């Protein structure tokens, strides 16, 4: 646990008591504050009360009197489409609104660091797609090289539930736009921006607000190194803003689309090969094509981001190459489940938007595509350029018929359920093809989350006869 500093003897309200909110309440108490907690769900309130926390609705008149700050969980709107009533009350009263990430960055460094030989480092990863894989890959590469490392944030443990920094340790955080948008302190040593595509636009008032939320990770604290994906205009703009010219190697540009040899420091992947360039010359290269845990150009972009981050932390190319070879990937993110009769089965349930689904489809030449769920605005029309990879689509869930109308001449079948889709795809697949779950939709019509959806797919695939 990271005890929260700066609120000793003060009352701090905590809104939202999920994984991050409850951890924030505990960390505030450990730092000497008195948490006043609330969740709109009765079960969460009962759990907090059982731990001895004071439970009170901060939206009620007078409830925020004498409160030093309001700490908000990431799923709760604070501006768009409308602030939660408790947040609106805090804003009216001028009470600082923060989140657990802001508390982490104000509390992580301690006086004990002055006695350490190697000060702990923090790497923070944001972007639209690839955050989790990049975060996990950075941690894997560091651990494989013998560096003490832990991960948290939007993946795994809440940031305040992590361990205090130790001599030479690295903490790798995955941060969503919800987390970067509200945090009052953002001071990582290395910040990573993977890419940007439309997502969560209702929470950010449009694409500009969404990008602005991501940009705060780089603008608020000024990381020592910034690893920036430049395959979109926003990334190129961000890299240009942060650097003092193309030779400024404090900005490490990464790409999975083009060569970047004209900058002070860059890492890029082309046709399956990763190359690192510094000051106009190549200094390292590695073949990514045989790494089962990193299939496709989108994962090669993740590899470039992770390579850049750990190089900035001092790892040697040979150490990184050895670590890449043992990376198996994350569940529900281009996860290779099994081969059956020459057919590969891949679980990318995390591909909940069209951009992620398109990257997954592009990674395999012949795909039996399982898609559908609770579709997002625009459906799958934007996937037209990669539909040539699809042998046939098997559509499930609420959006199955809407998706069918957008597939044009691409063969498809409305299956409704995951069980029927897996059975039909497995029966029709031929050697050399891939049965891919990449839904391009949220899961909430049939499953509580994308993890449960992926687990159901994996179970059905495992039960297929050899």
Secondary structure, DSSP 8 states (H G I E B T S, - for coil): -----S-TT-EEEEE--SHHHHHHHHHHHHTT-EEEEE-SSHHHHHHHHHTT-EE--TTSTTTTTTEEEEEE-TTS-SSSS---HHHHHHHHHT-EEE-HHHHHHHHS--GGGGG-SS--EEEEEESSSSHHHHHHHHHHHHHHTT--EEEEESSSB-GGGS----TT-EEEEE--HHHHHH-S----SEEEE------SHHHHTSHHHHHHHHHHHHHTT--SEEEEE-SSHHHHHHHHHH-SSTT-TTEEEEESSS---SSSEEEEEETTEEEEEETTEEEEEEE-TT-TTS-HHHHHHHHHHHHHHHHHTT--HHHHHHHHHT---BTTBSEEEEEETTEEEEE-TT--SHHHHHHHHHT-SSEEEEEESEE-TTTTGGGGGGGGGEEEEEEESTTHHHHHHHSTTS-EEEEESHHHHHHHHHHH--TT-EEEE--SEESTTTSSSHHHHHHHHHHHHHTS--
